[in-house]
C-alpha cells in the first residue's frame, strides 16, 4: 500500500497542477478558459484562483480522496489513464 501511495501521489499532484497552474499564460487561458487576455488577466488568475488554491493545497491532506478514487479504480480493473484528473 505504501508503494501504491508513493507512486500515485506524484501523478495526482501533476493532475492538480495541470488543472490549476500557479502561473498561466495567454495560451493556457485560451485553451482552458476561452477568454482573451483583455478580459481575463494572468494577475487575476494568480491572485484570485491560484494563490488561494495553493494556500490550501500546500498544507497537505488534500490527496486522500484522490488516492482512494484511484485505488478503487485500479481494484475494479480500471484502465482509464485520465483517472488522476477524474479523481479530483
LUMSEVO-143549 format. One line per field, with one value per residue: x, y, z of N, C-alpha, C in turn; residue in three letters. Coordinates in Angstrom, 1 decimal. Example, Ala and Ser with C-alpha at 12.3 -4.5 7.8 and 13.67 -1.06 7.14 Angstrom:
! residues 2
n_X c(13.2, 12.8)
n_Y c(-5.7, -2.2)
n_Z c(7.8, 7.1)
ca_X c(12.3, 13.7)
ca_Y c(-4.5, -1.1)
ca_Z c(7.8, 7.1)
c_X c(13.2, 12.9)
c_Y c(-3.3, 0.0)
c_Z c(7.8, 7.9)
residuo c(ALA, SER)
***
This chain:
! residues 88
n_X c(0.8, 1.9, 3.8, 2.1, 0.8, 3.0, 3.7, 1.4, 0.8, 2.5, 1.4, -1.2, -0.7, 0.4, -1.8, -3.4, -1.8, -1.9, -4.6, -4.9, -2.7, 0.1, 1.1, 0.0, -0.3, -1.2, -1.8, -2.5, -4.8, -6.5, -6.8, -8.0, -9.9, -10.9, -11.0, -9.8, -6.7, -7.4, -9.8, -9.4, -7.0, -3.6, -2.7, -5.1, -5.8, -3.7, -3.9, -6.6, -7.4, -5.3, -3.5, -5.2, -6.0, -3.5, -2.7, -4.2, -3.8, -1.0, -0.8, -1.2, -2.8, -4.8, -5.0, -6.0, -8.7, -8.5, -6.5, -7.9, -9.9, -8.4, -7.4, -9.7, -10.5, -8.4, -8.6, -11.0, -10.2, -9.8, -8.9, -8.5, -6.6, -7.0, -7.7, -6.5, -7.0, -9.8, -10.1, -10.0)
n_Y c(-1.2, 1.2, 1.6, 1.9, 4.3, 6.0, 6.0, 6.9, 9.5, 11.5, 11.6, 12.4, 14.9, 16.1, 16.2, 18.0, 20.3, 20.6, 21.2, 23.5, 25.6, 27.3, 29.6, 31.2, 31.6, 33.4, 31.4, 29.1, 30.2, 30.7, 28.1, 26.7, 28.3, 30.0, 32.6, 35.9, 37.7, 40.3, 40.2, 38.6, 38.5, 37.4, 38.1, 38.3, 35.6, 34.5, 35.9, 35.5, 32.9, 30.9, 31.5, 31.3, 28.6, 27.1, 27.8, 26.3, 23.7, 23.3, 22.8, 20.2, 16.9, 16.9, 14.8, 12.4, 11.6, 11.6, 9.5, 7.3, 7.1, 6.5, 4.1, 2.5, 2.5, 1.1, -1.4, -2.3, -3.1, -1.0, 1.0, 3.5, 6.2, 8.8, 8.8, 10.1, 12.8, 12.7, 12.0, 14.1)
n_Z c(0.0, 0.8, -1.3, -3.4, -2.8, -2.8, -5.5, -6.7, -5.7, -6.9, -9.5, -9.1, -8.0, -10.2, -11.9, -10.5, -10.8, -13.6, -13.8, -12.3, -12.6, -11.1, -12.3, -15.2, -18.8, -21.8, -23.7, -22.2, -20.9, -23.1, -24.1, -21.9, -20.6, -22.5, -22.7, -23.7, -23.1, -22.7, -21.4, -19.3, -17.0, -16.3, -13.8, -12.4, -12.4, -10.9, -8.4, -7.5, -7.9, -8.2, -6.0, -3.5, -3.9, -3.9, -1.4, 0.3, -0.8, -0.5, 2.2, 2.6, 3.0, 1.1, -0.6, 0.0, -0.7, -3.6, -3.8, -2.8, -4.7, -7.0, -6.2, -5.9, -8.5, -9.7, -8.4, -9.4, -11.9, -13.6, -16.5, -17.4, -18.3, -17.6, -15.0, -12.8, -13.2, -13.1, -10.5, -8.8)
ca_X c(0.0, 2.8, 4.4, 1.0, 0.6, 4.2, 3.7, 0.2, 0.7, 3.0, 0.5, -2.3, -0.2, 0.6, -3.1, -3.7, -1.0, -2.5, -5.9, -4.8, -1.3, 0.4, 1.3, -0.6, 0.0, -2.3, -2.1, -3.3, -6.1, -7.3, -7.2, -8.7, -10.9, -11.5, -11.0, -8.6, -6.1, -8.1, -10.9, -9.0, -5.6, -2.9, -2.7, -6.4, -5.7, -2.8, -4.4, -7.9, -7.7, -4.2, -3.0, -6.0, -6.0, -2.3, -2.6, -4.8, -3.2, 0.3, -0.8, -1.3, -4.1, -5.8, -4.7, -6.6, -9.8, -8.0, -5.8, -9.0, -10.6, -7.5, -7.3, -10.9, -10.5, -7.5, -9.2, -12.0, -9.6, -9.9, -7.8, -8.6, -5.4, -7.4, -8.3, -5.9, -7.8, -11.1, -10.1, -10.1)
ca_Y c(0.0, 2.4, 1.8, 2.4, 5.7, 6.7, 6.1, 7.6, 10.9, 12.5, 11.6, 13.2, 16.3, 16.7, 16.5, 19.3, 21.4, 20.8, 21.8, 24.8, 26.0, 28.5, 30.7, 30.9, 32.5, 33.6, 30.1, 28.3, 30.8, 30.5, 26.7, 26.2, 29.2, 30.5, 34.1, 36.6, 38.4, 41.6, 40.0, 37.7, 38.7, 36.5, 38.5, 37.9, 34.2, 34.3, 36.4, 35.1, 31.5, 30.0, 31.7, 30.6, 27.1, 26.5, 28.1, 25.1, 22.5, 23.1, 22.4, 18.8, 16.3, 17.0, 13.8, 11.1, 11.2, 11.1, 8.2, 6.3, 7.0, 5.8, 2.7, 1.8, 2.3, 0.0, -2.6, -2.7, -3.3, 0.2, 1.2, 4.9, 6.9, 10.1, 8.7, 11.1, 14.0, 12.5, 11.7, 15.3)
ca_Z c(0.0, 0.8, -2.6, -4.3, -2.4, -3.2, -6.9, -7.1, -5.3, -7.9, -10.7, -8.6, -7.9, -11.6, -12.4, -9.8, -11.4, -14.9, -13.7, -11.7, -12.6, -10.3, -13.3, -16.5, -19.9, -22.7, -24.4, -21.2, -20.7, -24.3, -24.2, -20.8, -20.2, -23.7, -22.7, -24.2, -22.1, -22.5, -20.5, -18.2, -16.9, -15.6, -12.4, -11.8, -12.1, -9.8, -7.1, -7.0, -8.1, -7.9, -4.7, -2.5, -4.1, -3.4, 0.1, 0.9, -1.3, 0.0, 3.6, 2.6, 3.4, 0.0, -1.5, 0.5, -1.6, -4.9, -3.7, -2.7, -6.0, -7.9, -5.7, -6.2, -10.0, -10.0, -7.9, -10.4, -13.2, -14.5, -17.5, -17.8, -17.9, -17.0, -13.6, -11.9, -13.5, -12.6, -9.0, -8.0)
c_X c(0.9, 3.4, 3.3, 0.8, 1.8, 4.2, 2.5, 0.2, 1.3, 2.1, -0.7, -1.9, 0.0, -0.8, -3.7, -3.1, -1.6, -3.8, -5.8, -3.3, -1.1, 0.5, 0.6, -0.1, -1.3, -2.8, -3.0, -4.7, -7.0, -7.7, -8.1, -9.9, -11.7, -11.6, -9.7, -8.0, -6.7, -9.2, -10.6, -7.5, -4.9, -2.7, -4.0, -6.3, -4.9, -3.3, -5.7, -8.2, -6.5, -3.7, -3.8, -6.0, -4.7, -2.0, -3.1, -4.1, -1.8, 0.3, -0.9, -2.7, -5.1, -5.7, -5.4, -7.8, -9.4, -7.3, -6.9, -9.7, -9.7, -7.4, -8.5, -10.9, -9.6, -8.0, -10.3, -11.5, -9.8, -8.7, -7.9, -7.4, -5.7, -7.9, -7.7, -6.6, -9.2, -11.2, -10.2, -11.5)
c_Y c(1.3, 2.7, 2.4, 3.9, 6.5, 6.9, 6.9, 9.1, 11.8, 12.6, 12.5, 14.6, 16.9, 17.0, 17.8, 20.4, 21.7, 21.5, 23.2, 25.2, 27.3, 29.8, 30.3, 31.9, 32.6, 32.3, 29.3, 28.9, 30.5, 29.0, 26.2, 27.0, 29.8, 32.0, 34.7, 37.3, 39.7, 41.4, 39.2, 37.8, 37.6, 36.8, 38.2, 36.4, 33.9, 34.7, 35.9, 33.6, 30.6, 30.2, 31.1, 29.1, 26.5, 26.8, 26.8, 23.8, 22.2, 22.7, 20.9, 18.3, 16.4, 15.9, 12.4, 10.7, 10.8, 9.8, 7.1, 6.1, 6.2, 4.3, 1.9, 1.5, 1.2, -1.4, -3.2, -2.9, -2.2, 0.4, 2.6, 5.7, 8.3, 10.0, 9.7, 12.4, 13.9, 12.3, 12.9, 15.7)
c_Z c(0.0, -0.6, -3.5, -4.0, -2.9, -4.7, -7.4, -6.8, -6.3, -9.1, -10.3, -8.6, -9.3, -12.2, -11.8, -10.5, -12.8, -14.9, -13.2, -11.5, -11.7, -11.2, -14.6, -17.6, -20.8, -23.4, -23.5, -21.0, -21.9, -24.4, -23.1, -20.4, -21.4, -23.7, -23.3, -23.0, -21.8, -21.5, -19.3, -18.0, -16.1, -14.1, -11.7, -11.5, -10.9, -8.4, -6.6, -7.1, -7.6, -6.5, -3.6, -2.6, -3.5, -1.9, 0.8, 0.5, -0.7, 1.5, 3.7, 3.0, 2.3, -1.0, -1.2, -0.5, -3.0, -4.9, -3.6, -4.0, -7.0, -7.5, -6.0, -7.7, -10.3, -9.5, -8.8, -11.8, -14.2, -15.4, -18.1, -17.4, -17.4, -15.6, -12.7, -12.0, -12.9, -11.1, -8.2, -7.9)
residuo c(UNK, UNK, UNK, UNK, UNK, UNK, UNK, UNK, UNK, UNK, UNK, UNK, UNK, UNK, UNK, UNK, UNK, UNK, UNK, UNK, UNK, UNK, UNK, UNK, UNK, UNK, UNK, UNK, UNK, UNK, UNK, UNK, UNK, UNK, UNK, UNK, UNK, UNK, UNK, UNK, UNK, UNK, UNK, UNK, UNK, UNK, UNK, UNK, UNK, UNK, UNK, UNK, UNK, UNK, UNK, UNK, UNK, UNK, UNK, UNK, UNK, UNK, UNK, UNK, UNK, UNK, UNK, UNK, UNK, UNK, UNK, UNK, UNK, UNK, UNK, UNK, UNK, UNK, UNK, UNK, UNK, UNK, UNK, UNK, UNK, UNK, UNK, UNK)
***
